[in-house]
Amino acid sequence: MDRSLQTTSAYPLLDTIGSPADVRALDARDLAPLAAELRRFLLESVSRTGGHLSSNLGTVELTVALHHIYNTPHDRIVWDVGHQTYAHKILTGRRERMSTLRQYQGVSGFPRRCESEYDTFGTAHSSTSISAALGMAVAARAQGLKRHSIAVIGDGAMTAGMAFEALNNAGVEDADILVILNDNDMSISPPVGALNKYLTRLLSGQTYNAARRAGAKVLELAPSLKEFAKRAEEHVKGMITPGTLFEEFGFHYYGPIDGHDLDALIPTLENLRELPGPKFLHVITKKGYGYKLAEADPILYHGVGKFDHHAGIQAAKGAGKLTYTQVFGDWLCDMAALSDKLMAVTPAMREGSGMVRFAQEYPTRYFDVGIAEQHALTFAAGIACEGMKPVVAIYSTFLQRAYDQLIHDVCLQNLPVMMALDRAGLVGADGATHHGAFDLSYLLCLPNIVVMTPSDENECRQMLYTAYLHEGPSAVRYPRGSGPGVPLQSDMRALPIGKGGLRRSGNGEVALLAFGAMLTPALAVADEFDASVANMRFAKPLDTALVLELAQRHAVLVTLEENALIGGAGSEVERVVNDARLACRVVRIGLPDRFVDHGDPSQLMAEVGLDEAGVRARVRAALQPLDVG
């Protein structure tokens, strides 16, 4: 860069970057200053919008290095989970729109193919990157294209079985793929120093690899000598690197190296770019790097709201309303005090699922199995087989990843595995990948399971207790955030399975049948129509007696659920009415047959017609005479 062109801008280098081509045009000595500006801009931007912070601060240098070395978007970079791609978004032409991050119709917090050609694969659920990058590499080979495929995966995402399935396949395919393990679960240890940097550069260089290939050809003539050489190499490499496991998968392992040291990253990536076949680069980074407060507490600064980055995140004033997550966390501890059979399982969602206190108070009964939802369900099933009572705390959107285990290992065997499904319904800024839009649909078709939909905080507590006592599979699905503010009863009483309740008895033409949090808007509009309002409580088993009673008294039943309409609770209500051959008409209100985007939850609820105004309009329309012309 011509230093004479510098301006008084706070970001003189970043101002020159309109695309990764500009990053590639920079002199190597300008990359570190660019990374510093990028980190500063990222911190200031996220503090104004909220979003994922620690993970993004930790990948700045790696992002700069990748876009400097590889010809993106022709070369494919797949970012695992994708919540660490803010620097990537800034360098790929979206800097000016970062003020709209995670807002309605704004920039997504995750990679999206429809948002940018540089987002080569949509990610937000963990551990998909290696599979996707391998597919891209194989497709490029089939088309005769010279293209690099890179998967950037974190150490947490490497705990999922899917990542290892992909590694196993990649080694067999012998495809040109680079897997970068972004390891931020440990501090940079002594091996990541000058000697290790030298060894990694040496091992990734052309001379070493050419000698290795030539030696392999010679040793093909002497199988016993070849086996001895292989074991000797593994022994030596095992003393200086932890890469033997990945070598067994068929990858050439390099590292670990300091992921914040561009002088190490750049030459290593240059070397690896020229090497064929599957390669595995292990980089060590630090979450929150460059921002001392986030470095000290990366969990607190993982997902942040708006805050003053000079002062840091301040403790919230006042107690405020309890969130459903807090209700679950408190219930879990209360229940554990009453029952020594309770064992809690979570797939790496301790903080998100409200289990911090439980983990501290009952460490021998707390199991974080990593980002391994499939394992979590079958592990819990094994616990249940031995007479214990497992509680699996999992987000609705993540239970989707363990659907076969739910069917085959839990429901088919009718095991008492209880699932606390957090984030049911529209979750807001994380968008389509994280909305709990489908759980009622995919749960209701399963035999043996009981599915509960609490309408307020206290009902949630009582339903958790009910589910725990049930001798079979059960799920309590509750939304993100706080409820209507109903006080909790300290004592716990089991609800009768499959029984709803009438909250308002009306004489109008319509009855509103609400599942879960949709009871609040149902009650808000009921007076206008003199409508009966039922709190259905159970999506399965459905309170068919209550449904038929209301169907006989009213001309129209309107069902309300924060779930996909197709296959949802409303469909079951309609089936019951149809099977009884009643004249009552059923109108279903729920989520439309499309993926709902990210944004403020209130905006999203209004967009899909699930807010009070939307429900009122739908009820009015339902009461209009049918046009049979």
Protein Blocks (a to p, Z undefined) as FASTA:
>chain_A
ZZklpcfbfblmlmmpmbfklmmmpcfklmmmmmmmmmmmmmmmmmmnopafklmmmmmm
mmmmmmmmpccfkbccddehklmmmmmmmmnopmmmmmmgoiahiacfbdcfklomklmb
ccfbehklmmmmmmmmmmmmmnopacdddddddfklmmpmklmmmmmmmmmnopacdddd
ddfkbccdfklcfklmmmmmmmmpmklmmmmmmmmmmmmmmmmlmmmmmmmmmmmmmmmp
cklmmmmnopaceddddfklmklmmmmmmmmmmpgcjddddddddehihiaklmmmmmlm
mpccdddfknopaddehjbjadfklmmmmmmmmmmmmpmkbccddehilmmnopmmmmmm
mmmlcccebjafklmmmmmmmmmmnopacdddddfklmmmmmmmmmmmmmmnopacdddd
ehiajebjnommlocfklmmmmmmpghiacdddfbfklmmmmmmmmmmpgcdddddddeh
jdehpacdfbacdddehiacdfbdcfbfbdcddehjllmmmmmmmmmnopacddekpabd
cdfklmmmmmmmpmbdcddddddfehpaklmmmmmmmmnopabdcdddddddbdddeddf
klmmmmnopafklmmmmmmmmmpccdfZZ
